[in-house]
Amino acid sequence: MFYKKDSDGYKPLLDGIQRKTLVYGEKTLLAEFHLAQGHQLPRHTHPYEQTGYLVAGRLRFTVGEEVFDALPGDSWCIASGVAHGAEILADSIAVEVFAPVREDYLP
């Protein structure tokens, strides 16, 4: 599967957070997130391992009891089942891989 950059196809996930699935395979899914400053990704858990990269902006993650301030070029990996959330400190773009595939993110 290949993907050509396109500005269409973003779906609201939460207030101030939009998601677009870029590509997916049998075992992984790649998504891009646009996150608006001043919004929050509430703490939550899920059965997916989540590996990400901050393209632009600034985020403050809480993963378990650990706090991580992410700047462009920083990356993370959140194990499945671990509570996590984020404060969006500046308009941001993040790219994340989920394994196994998140069926709720399939187009």
C-alpha positions in Angstrom: 0.0 0.0 0.0 1.3 3.5 -0.9 0.0 6.9 0.1 0.4 10.2 -1.7 0.2 13.3 0.5 -3.3 14.8 0.4 -4.9 17.4 2.6 -8.3 15.6 2.6 -9.5 12.8 4.8 -8.9 14.2 8.3 -11.5 13.0 10.8 -12.3 14.6 14.2 -11.2 12.4 17.0 -11.8 14.8 20.0 -12.2 18.5 20.3 -9.0 20.1 18.8 -7.7 16.7 17.5 -8.0 15.4 14.0 -6.7 12.0 12.7 -6.0 10.7 9.3 -5.0 7.1 8.6 -2.2 7.1 6.0 -1.4 3.4 5.4 -1.9 0.1 7.1 -1.0 -3.5 6.6 -1.7 -6.8 8.3 0.1 -5.9 11.5 0.5 -2.1 11.7 -1.3 1.1 11.0 0.2 4.6 10.4 -1.8 7.7 11.3 -1.2 11.4 11.3 -2.7 13.7 13.9 -3.3 17.4 13.8 -3.5 18.7 17.4 -4.7 22.3 18.3 -3.0 24.2 21.1 -4.8 24.4 24.4 -6.6 21.0 23.9 -6.1 17.8 25.8 -5.9 14.1 24.9 -7.4 12.6 28.1 -5.7 9.8 29.9 -6.8 6.5 28.4 -5.6 2.9 27.7 -5.9 0.6 24.8 -4.5 -2.8 23.7 -2.3 -1.3 21.0 1.5 -0.5 21.2 1.8 3.1 20.0 5.1 4.5 18.5 5.1 8.1 17.5 7.2 11.0 16.2 6.5 14.7 16.7 6.8 16.5 13.3 5.9 20.0 14.5 4.7 21.7 17.7 5.0 20.8 21.4 3.3 18.2 23.5 3.5 17.2 27.2 2.8 13.5 27.6 1.9 11.7 30.8 2.6 7.9 30.4 2.0 6.0 33.5 3.6 8.2 36.1 6.2 9.7 33.8 5.9 13.1 32.2 7.7 13.8 28.8 7.9 17.2 27.0 8.1 16.4 23.3 9.6 18.8 20.8 9.9 18.4 17.0 12.1 15.4 16.2 11.3 13.6 19.5 9.7 10.2 19.5 8.0 7.7 21.9 6.8 4.2 22.3 3.8 3.5 24.7 3.3 -0.1 25.6 -0.2 -1.6 25.3 -2.4 -1.2 28.3 -0.4 1.7 29.8 -2.5 4.8 30.8 -1.4 7.9 28.8 -2.6 11.3 27.8 -1.2 14.6 26.5 -1.5 18.4 26.8 -1.2 20.2 23.5 1.2 23.1 24.3 1.4 24.4 20.6 -0.3 23.5 17.4 1.2 20.1 16.6 1.5 17.4 14.0 2.4 13.8 15.1 2.7 10.6 13.2 2.1 7.3 15.0 2.2 3.6 14.3 -0.2 1.3 16.1 0.3 -2.5 16.4 -1.8 -4.5 16.0 -3.9 -2.6 13.4 -6.6 -0.4 15.0 -9.7 -1.5 13.3 -11.5 1.7 14.5 -9.0 3.7 12.5 -9.4 1.9 9.2 -10.9 4.0 6.4 
